[in-house]
Amino acid sequence: MNKEKLDVSIKPAEADQLELLVKQFSPDNPMFQYNRFDVQSNGKGLYLIAWHHEVPVGHFLLRWSGPEDEAVTQRLNIAQSAYLEAGLIIEKYQGKGVATAIIHECERLAKQKGCNHIGLEVGLENFKARSLYEKLNYKAWEHGSFSISWECLDDKGNISIDTEVVTYMQKAL
């Protein structure tokens, strides 16, 4: 694995970039990019993109509060807790500090916004991501795993539901 750090800039997505973001990150499901941008447009968070020169190489959606999953909201007060979701780094850019750079920027912005915690959900099978979050001092909560679901659009325009078993991790800011 190449440990060389990639030079990236982290910026909120812009409306005129959405087609490029769809092509780069989710050509099979364009609604992902548009939904994330809607969160930003509605003032509920920022859709942060990591750029290497003119190429988008990764993203996270930073919500100013969350998550909205009942498994979490029944146990934690999320009023002043930012929430990271939809993290993705293009495979050839993984292991080069891109995710760390985006997460650090998310933490800085969340603290600036007045949040005192930041959390995320990570798939139980996503060992690589979980290891990174642990290195960044995110702690898994004590309440076990739960399922999350989201809508997907296939190449024929049919909507389906995907599900993943996750655990919640957070850290104080």
Phi, psi and omega in degrees: 000135181278117181268004179298131179283134179271139176282111180230155170243142183249121182219150173297145177298151176240151184305320183285359177262353189301319179298318177296318180296321176299311182300320184281320190252328186209060182300334180274350183211075184299336183298334178304309184295318181293321178295319180293319178294326177299321177302314179295314182298329180273004177076015182264002180168191177228136174262100188266130182245135173267126180247131170250104191060243181256012186252125174286124186243351179187167179202157167217146171262121177258113176262145181285343171209159179146182002281178179261003180292127183303325179303328180270312186295337176288339187247337184232146172276113184261010186303320180242033181243117174287165186217129176263134174215167174059041177285134178206133173236130178304136190309316183290350178256358180290150179077013182240020175087004183293309180299317179300317180297317180295314182298317178299320178293320176300316179297317179299313181293321180295317178297317178300327180281351177102008178284144179252353175219161172220138182225172179200162173249139180227137179298140181299332181271356183266073185295323181297313180294316181300319178299317178298312182299321177296320177297332179269014175073023170279138182246135176289139178286172187263012187254013175079199185258167177204167181260143171238155180223155178207159180275143175231152179244123180275177184294349177260004178087008179275138178268134175229171179245126173257150182225147177217144175269127186228170168233158181261137177231147177209168174213154176282145178258000000 
